[in-house]
Amino acid sequence: MIGPSGAGRNRDGVWHEKEIVESFPPGDLKISWRTPVGRGWSSPVVFQGRVYLTDVMIVRTTATERVLLF
C-alpha cells in the first residue's frame, strides 16, 4: 500500500503492515480520554503505546512551544 510521503519502514511511502483499518465501524467510537491542546504544526506520533504531540500555548503576548506525551 502506498502511504504518505516518507511513511513506511524505508521512508519510501510504502508500508507492508497487515490489518490496517480502512474505515471505522458504523456508529460512534468510544472515546477513552481527552485533553486540551493548543495549536500545532505537526501530527501526533504513536510509538510504543505512547502519543507524542507538539503544540504551542499562547498567553497574552507570550508563546510557549511544548512536547506532550500521553
Secondary structure, 3 states (H helix, E strand, C coil): CECCCCCCCCCCCECCCCCCCCCCCCCCCCCCCCCCCCECCCCCEEECCEEEEEEEEEECCEEEEEEEEC
